C-alpha cells in the first residue's frame, strides 16, 4: 500500500468520524421524550443492527490496513508471505460428528505447533473472517432468527486463537490493533453464546477447545515480553470465564439426551433385539462421545459430575449393555463397537468403576463371537495316496 493511499484512507476515515460526531451532537439537542410508534421502534432496531454490522466491517478494514502497513515497514522473508488457499474454515459446516472432528483437529494442531507459524496475512484473513461471522451471528440474533450463525463464528474464533498462539510460541510480533480487534470480537461472541436463544445449539467440544486455547494464550502472554496488552488483560480473561461458564452449563447435555433416548424404550415393556437394533447403534456412538467429552471438560476445570448424574451415566451404560446382549450374535456388530470398548477401558482407568462391568463384558463377548465366526477355518490335510 502506497503512502498516498494510506493518507487518503486516513483522511476519509477522519471525515466519517467527524460527520458522525456532528450527528450525535445535533441529536442530543432534540427533544426525544415523545413516544414512538411500533413501526418506528422496529426501524430503530433494524438501523442499530445495520450500524453494528458497519462497525465490524470497519474494524476488519482497519486491522487489514494496519497489518499491511506494518508489513511495508518491516522486511519479511518471501517464504513467510505465502498465502494459503483456505480463507474459510471447512468446519464452518456443522456435522453430526463435529465433537470428534474438533478433538482430532485439536490433537493435530498440538502436533503442528513445532512447524512454521502462519503468515501475518493468513492471520489477518482469519481475523477478518471471524469479525464478519460474529457480526452476522449478532445480526441474526437481533432479528430473532431461529437458526443463527453462532457456530460458524465460534469455529472462526477457535482458528484465530490457534493462529495467535502459534505466533506467540514462535516469537513472531503480533499487531496491537489486531490483538485488540480479536479481544473485542471474542468478547462479543461470548455475549452471543450466553443468550438463551443460542443455548443448546452449540457443540460443547468446540467451546472446550476454545477455552483451553484462550487459557494457553493468556498463560503464555504472562511469561513473554512484547505481547500486546489485549492478549493478557482483564477483558480477555473475563471472556474466557464466560465461555467456560457456557461449557459448564452444557456439559451434561449429551448425557441428558441419551437418558431421554433410553427411558421411553425401557418403559415399553419386553425388549427384543429387533426393537433395539436401530437405537443401539446411535447409543454406542453417543456413549463414546460422552466419555471423550467428559475427559476434555475436566481439562478446563469444569466441576466434577455429581453422584446423581453418575447414576444416570450408569443407567445409560447398563441399558446399552443389555441392548448389546439382545442383538443378534450372528449379525456383524457396528464398526464403532471396538473403538467404544477401548474408550470405555481408558475411561475406567481415569475414573475408576464408572463404566459398569456388564457393559465391558457384553461388548467384549460380542466382539469375540464375531471374531470366531469370521475366523477362516483351517484346511484339513489331504491324506497321501
C-alpha positions in Angstrom: 0.0 0.0 0.0 1.4 3.4 -1.0 1.8 6.3 1.3 -0.7 8.4 -0.8 -3.3 5.6 -0.5 -2.8 5.5 3.3 -3.1 9.2 3.6 -6.3 9.2 1.6 -7.7 6.4 3.8 -6.8 8.3 7.0 -8.4 11.5 5.7 -11.6 9.7 4.6 -12.0 7.9 7.9 -11.4 11.1 9.9 -14.1 12.9 7.8 -16.5 10.0 8.5 -15.9 10.1 12.3 -16.3 13.9 12.4 -19.6 13.7 10.5 -20.9 11.0 12.8 -20.0 13.1 15.9 -21.8 16.1 14.4 -25.0 14.0 14.0 -24.7 12.8 17.6 -24.3 16.3 18.9 -27.3 17.5 16.9 -29.4 14.6 18.2 -28.7 15.4 21.8 -30.2 18.9 21.4 -33.5 17.5 20.2 -36.5 16.5 22.4 -36.8 12.7 22.3 -39.4 12.4 25.1 -42.3 11.8 22.7 -43.3 8.1 22.4 -42.6 6.4 19.0 -44.8 4.1 17.1 -44.3 0.3 16.8 -43.1 0.7 13.2 -40.6 3.4 14.3 -39.4 1.2 17.1 -38.8 -1.7 14.8 -36.9 0.6 12.4 -34.7 1.7 15.3 -33.7 -1.9 15.9 -33.0 -2.5 12.2 -30.8 0.6 12.0 -28.9 -0.3 15.2 -28.2 -3.8 13.7 -27.0 -2.2 10.4 -24.7 0.2 12.2 -23.3 -2.7 14.3 -22.6 -4.5 11.0 -20.8 -1.5 9.6 -18.8 -1.3 12.8 -17.5 -4.9 12.4 -16.6 -4.2 8.7 -14.8 -1.1 9.7 -12.8 -2.9 12.4 -11.8 -5.6 9.9 -10.8 -2.9 7.4 -8.7 -1.0 9.9 -7.0 -4.2 11.1 -6.1 -5.1 7.5 -4.8 -1.7 6.8 -2.6 -1.6 9.9 -1.3 -5.1 9.2 -0.4 -4.2 5.6 1.2 -1.0 6.7 3.3 -2.9 9.2 4.4 -5.4 6.6 5.5 -2.5 4.3 7.6 -1.1 7.2 9.2 -4.3 8.3 11.1 -6.5 5.9 9.6 -10.0 5.9 11.2 -13.0 4.2 9.4 -14.0 1.0 8.8 -17.6 2.2 6.7 -16.4 5.1 4.3 -14.4 2.9 2.9 -17.4 1.1 -0.9 -17.2 1.2 -2.9 -20.3 1.9 -5.9 -21.1 -0.3 -8.0 -21.6 2.8 -9.9 -18.5 3.7 -13.0 -20.1 5.1 -12.7 -22.9 7.6 -14.1 -26.1 6.3 -15.5 -26.8 9.7 -17.9 -23.9 9.2 -20.3 -26.6 8.1 -21.6 -28.3 11.2 -21.7 -32.1 11.1 -23.1 -34.8 13.3 -19.6 -35.9 14.3 -18.2 -32.4 15.0 -17.1 -33.3 18.5 -14.8 -36.0 17.2 -13.6 -33.7 14.4 -12.8 -30.9 16.9 -10.9 -33.4 19.1 -8.9 -34.7 16.2 -8.2 -31.2 14.9 -7.0 -30.1 18.4 -4.6 -33.0 18.6 -3.3 -32.3 15.1 -2.8 -28.6 15.9 -0.8 -29.5 19.1 1.5 -31.6 16.9 1.8 -28.9 14.3 3.0 -26.3 16.9 6.6 -27.1 16.1 6.2 -26.2 12.5 6.3 -22.8 10.8 3.7 -20.4 12.2 1.0 -18.9 10.0 1.9 -15.9 7.9 0.7 -12.5 9.2 -1.5 -12.3 6.1 -3.1 -15.6 6.9 -3.8 -14.5 10.4 -5.3 -11.2 9.2 -7.6 -13.1 6.8 -8.8 -15.4 9.5 -9.3 -12.5 11.9 -11.4 -10.7 9.3 -13.5 -13.8 8.7 -14.0 -14.1 12.5 -15.2 -10.5 12.8 -17.5 -10.9 9.8 -19.1 -14.1 11.1 -19.5 -12.7 14.6 -21.3 -9.7 13.1 -23.6 -12.0 11.1 -24.3 -14.0 14.3 -25.2 -10.8 16.2 -27.4 -9.6 13.4 -29.4 -12.9 13.1 -29.8 -12.9 16.9 -31.1 -9.4 16.9 -33.5 -10.4 14.1 -34.8 -13.3 16.2 -33.9 -15.8 13.6 -34.3 -19.4 14.8 -31.0 -20.7 13.4 -28.3 -18.2 13.9 -24.7 -18.4 12.7 -23.0 -18.6 16.1 -21.4 -22.0 15.5 -19.6 -20.5 12.4 -18.3 -17.6 14.5 -17.2 -20.0 17.2 -15.2 -22.1 14.7 -13.6 -18.9 13.3 -12.7 -17.8 16.8 -11.1 -21.1 17.5 -8.9 -20.9 14.4 -7.8 -17.3 15.1 -6.9 -18.3 18.7 -4.8 -21.2 17.4 -3.0 -18.9 15.0 -2.2 -16.3 17.6 -0.9 -18.9 20.0 1.4 -20.3 17.2 2.7 -16.7 16.6 3.4 -16.2 20.3 5.2 -19.6 20.6 7.3 -18.7 17.5 8.1 -15.2 18.9 6.5 -13.6 15.8 5.4 -10.0 16.5 1.6 -9.5 16.8 0.0 -6.3 15.7 -1.6 -4.3 18.6 -4.7 -3.3 16.6 -5.3 -6.9 15.5 -4.9 -8.1 19.1 -7.5 -5.5 20.3 -9.9 -6.5 17.5 -9.6 -10.2 18.4 -10.1 -9.5 22.1 -13.2 -7.3 21.5 -14.8 -9.7 18.9 -14.2 -12.7 21.2 -15.9 -10.8 24.0 -18.9 -10.1 21.7 -19.0 -13.8 20.7 -19.1 -14.8 24.4 -22.0 -12.5 25.0 -23.9 -14.0 22.0 -23.3 -17.6 23.3 -24.7 -16.6 26.7 -28.1 -15.7 25.0 -30.8 -18.3 25.7 -31.7 -18.5 22.0 -28.3 -19.9 21.3 -28.2 -22.4 24.2 -28.2 -26.0 23.1 -27.3 -25.2 19.5 -23.6 -25.3 20.1 -21.1 -28.1 20.1 -19.6 -28.4 23.5 -16.2 -29.7 22.4 -15.6 -26.7 20.2 -16.2 -24.4 23.2 -14.0 -26.5 25.4 -11.1 -26.4 22.9 -11.5 -22.6 22.6 -11.4 -22.2 26.4 -8.3 -24.3 26.6 -6.6 -22.3 23.8 -7.5 -19.0 25.3 -6.0 -20.2 28.6 -2.8 -21.1 26.7 -2.7 -17.6 25.2 -3.2 -15.9 28.5 -0.7 -18.0 30.3 2.0 -17.5 27.6 1.3 -13.8 27.4 2.1 -13.5 31.1 5.6 -15.0 30.5 6.7 -13.2 27.3 7.6 -9.7 26.6 6.5 -7.6 23.6 3.0 -9.2 23.6 0.1 -6.8 23.1 -1.7 -6.0 26.3 -5.0 -7.0 24.8 -3.9 -10.7 24.9 -3.4 -10.7 28.6 -5.8 -8.1 30.0 -8.9 -8.5 32.2 -11.3 -8.2 29.2 -9.9 -11.4 27.6 -9.8 -13.2 30.9 -13.4 -12.3 31.5 -14.3 -13.6 28.0 -12.6 -17.0 28.8 -14.6 -17.2 32.1 -17.8 -16.6 30.2 -17.1 -19.3 27.7 -16.1 -21.7 30.5 -19.4 -20.9 32.2 -21.2 -21.8 29.0 -19.3 -25.1 28.7 -20.1 -25.9 32.4 -23.8 -25.1 31.8 -24.0 -27.5 28.8 -21.5 -30.2 30.0 -24.3 -32.7 30.7 -26.4 -32.1 27.5 -25.3 -35.3 25.7 -25.9 -37.4 28.8 -29.4 -35.9 29.2 -30.1 -36.6 25.5 -29.1 -40.3 25.9 -31.2 -40.6 29.0 -34.2 -39.3 27.0 -33.5 -41.9 24.4 -33.2 -44.8 26.8 -36.1 -44.2 29.2 -39.0 -44.4 26.7 -37.7 -47.6 25.2 -37.2 -49.2 28.6 -40.8 -48.4 29.6 -42.3 -50.1 26.5 -42.3 -53.5 28.1 -40.4 -56.5 27.0 -37.4 -55.6 24.8 -36.3 -57.6 21.8 -33.2 -57.4 19.7 -35.3 -56.2 16.7 -36.6 -53.3 18.8 -33.2 -52.0 20.0 -31.2 -52.8 16.9 -31.5 -49.3 15.5 -31.2 -47.3 18.7 -28.2 -49.3 19.9 -26.0 -48.2 17.0 -26.6 -44.5 17.8 -26.2 -45.1 21.5 -22.8 -46.7 21.0 -21.5 -43.6 19.2 -23.1 -41.2 21.7 -21.7 -43.1 24.7 -18.2 -43.0 23.3 -18.5 -39.2 22.6 -19.9 -38.7 26.1 -16.8 -40.3 27.7 -14.5 -38.2 25.5 -16.4 -35.1 26.2 -16.3 -35.5 30.0 -12.5 -36.0 30.0 -12.0 -32.8 27.9 -14.4 -30.8 30.1 -12.3 -31.9 33.1 -9.2 -30.4 31.4 -10.7 -26.9 31.7 -11.6 -27.5 35.4 -15.3 -27.8 34.9 -16.8 -29.1 38.3 -16.9 -32.9 38.5 -20.1 -34.7 37.8 -22.4 -35.2 40.8 -23.2 -38.7 42.1 -26.7 -38.2 41.0 -25.6 -37.6 37.4 -23.1 -40.5 37.7 -26.1 -42.7 38.5 -27.7 -41.6 35.2 -24.5 -42.4 33.4 -24.5 -45.9 34.9 -28.2 -46.4 34.0 -27.5 -45.5 30.4 -24.4 -47.7 30.3 -26.3 -50.7 31.7 -29.1 -50.2 29.2 -26.6 -50.1 26.4 -25.1 -53.3 27.8 -28.4 -55.1 27.8 -29.3 -53.9 24.3 -26.0 -55.2 23.0 -26.7 -58.5 24.7 -30.1 -58.7 23.0 -28.9 -58.0 19.5 -28.3 -61.0 17.2 -25.0 -62.6 17.8 -24.8 -63.7 14.2 -25.0 -60.2 12.8 -22.0 -58.1 12.2 -21.6 -55.6 15.1 -21.4 -51.9 14.5 -18.0 -50.6 13.4 -17.8 -48.3 16.4 -18.2 -51.1 18.9 -14.4 -51.9 19.1 -13.4 -48.2 19.5 -16.1 -47.7 22.1 -14.7 -50.6 24.2 -11.2 -49.1 24.0 -12.6 -45.7 25.1 -14.5 -47.3 27.9 -11.4 -49.1 29.3 -9.4 -45.9 29.2 -12.2 -44.0 30.8 -12.3 -46.5 33.7 -8.6 -46.0 34.2 -9.1 -42.3 34.7 -12.5 -42.6 36.5 -12.4 -46.0 38.2 -15.5 -48.2 38.2 -17.7 -45.6 36.5 -18.3 -47.9 33.4 -20.3 -50.9 34.6 -18.6 -54.3 34.3 -21.7 -55.6 32.5 -21.1 -53.2 29.5 -17.4 -54.2 29.2 -18.3 -57.9 29.4 -21.1 -57.8 26.9 -19.1 -55.7 24.4 -16.1 -58.0 24.7 -18.2 -61.1 24.3 -19.9 -59.7 21.3 -16.6 -58.9 19.6 -15.1 -62.3 20.5 -18.1 -64.2 18.9 -17.8 -62.1 15.8 -14.0 -62.8 15.5 -14.6 -66.6 15.9 -17.4 -66.6 13.3 -15.2 -64.7 10.8 -12.0 -66.7 11.5 -11.0 -68.7 8.5 -11.3 -72.5 9.0 -8.1 -74.5 8.9 -7.7 -76.5 5.8 -7.6 -80.2 6.5 -4.6 -82.1 5.1 -5.4 -84.4 2.2 -4.3 -88.0 3.2 -1.5 -89.3 1.0 -2.3 -91.9 -1.6 
